[in-house]
């Protein structure tokens, strides 16, 4: 399997908290998760990474992983940065 960077990195809620910044790290993490979980979701994501052969297919696999991490409550999302000040509407 080829090794691609994951940008932005995926921060995961494990003990200790981890960061997936390369596809090889993601595959190793997925393999650990398939050992402790039942159902096809983790195996499907693992297969997506194993089948990835270019930037586009890697991006699709990363998106699948991100969605699964979010569904499992394992994704640590960055707080959205607000570069625009809040506008308050005044009642007339």
C-alpha positions as CSV (number, residue, x, y, z in Angstrom):
1,X,0.0,0.0,0.0
2,X,1.2,3.5,-0.8
3,X,1.7,6.0,2.0
4,X,-0.1,9.4,1.5
5,X,-0.3,12.3,3.9
6,X,-3.7,13.0,5.5
7,X,-4.4,16.7,5.4
8,X,-6.0,17.9,7.6
9,X,-4.9,15.3,10.1
10,X,-7.5,13.3,11.9
11,X,-7.4,13.7,15.7
12,X,-8.9,10.6,17.4
13,X,-10.3,10.1,20.8
14,X,-8.4,7.1,22.1
15,X,-6.2,6.7,25.2
16,X,-3.9,8.6,24.8
17,X,-5.5,10.8,22.1
18,X,-3.9,10.2,18.8
19,X,-3.4,11.9,15.4
20,X,-3.6,10.2,12.1
21,X,-1.4,12.1,9.6
22,X,-0.4,9.4,7.1
23,X,-2.4,6.6,5.4
24,X,-0.2,4.0,7.0
25,X,-1.1,5.2,10.4
26,X,-4.7,5.2,9.5
27,X,-4.5,1.6,8.3
28,X,-2.7,0.4,11.5
29,X,-5.4,2.2,13.6
30,X,-8.2,0.6,11.5
31,X,-6.7,-2.8,11.9
32,X,-6.7,-2.4,15.7
33,X,-10.4,-1.3,15.5
34,X,-11.5,-4.3,13.4
35,X,-10.2,-6.6,16.2
36,X,-12.6,-5.1,18.8
37,X,-15.6,-4.3,16.7
38,X,-18.3,-6.4,15.0
39,X,-20.0,-5.4,11.8
40,X,-18.7,-4.5,8.4
41,X,-18.1,-0.8,8.8
42,X,-14.5,-0.9,9.9
43,X,-13.7,-3.7,7.4
44,X,-15.3,-1.6,4.6
45,X,-13.1,1.4,5.5
46,X,-10.0,-0.9,5.7
47,X,-10.8,-2.2,2.2
48,X,-11.2,1.3,0.9
49,X,-7.6,2.1,2.1
50,X,-6.2,-1.2,0.7
51,X,-7.8,-0.4,-2.7
52,X,-6.6,3.2,-2.8
53,X,-4.0,3.8,-5.5
54,X,-4.0,7.5,-6.2
55,X,-4.7,10.9,-4.5
56,X,-8.4,10.8,-5.3
57,X,-9.1,7.2,-4.0
58,X,-7.1,8.0,-0.8
59,X,-9.2,11.1,-0.3
60,X,-12.3,9.0,-0.6
61,X,-11.0,6.5,1.9
62,X,-10.1,9.3,4.4
63,X,-13.6,10.7,4.1
64,X,-15.1,7.3,4.8
65,X,-12.8,7.0,7.9
66,X,-13.7,10.4,9.1
67,X,-17.4,9.7,8.8
68,X,-17.0,6.4,10.7
69,X,-14.9,8.1,13.4
70,X,-17.6,10.7,13.8
71,X,-20.4,8.1,14.0
72,X,-18.5,6.2,16.6
73,X,-17.8,9.3,18.7
74,X,-14.0,9.0,18.1
75,X,-13.3,12.1,16.0
76,X,-12.0,15.1,17.9
77,X,-13.1,18.1,15.9
78,X,-11.3,21.4,16.0
79,X,-13.4,24.2,17.2
80,X,-14.4,26.4,14.2
81,X,-12.5,29.5,14.1
82,X,-14.5,32.7,13.7
83,X,-12.8,35.3,11.7
84,X,-15.9,37.3,11.3
85,X,-17.4,39.2,14.3
86,X,-20.8,38.3,15.3
87,X,-23.6,40.6,14.1
88,X,-26.4,41.1,16.5
89,X,-29.8,42.1,15.2
90,X,-31.6,44.7,17.3
91,X,-35.3,44.4,17.7
92,X,-37.2,47.5,16.5
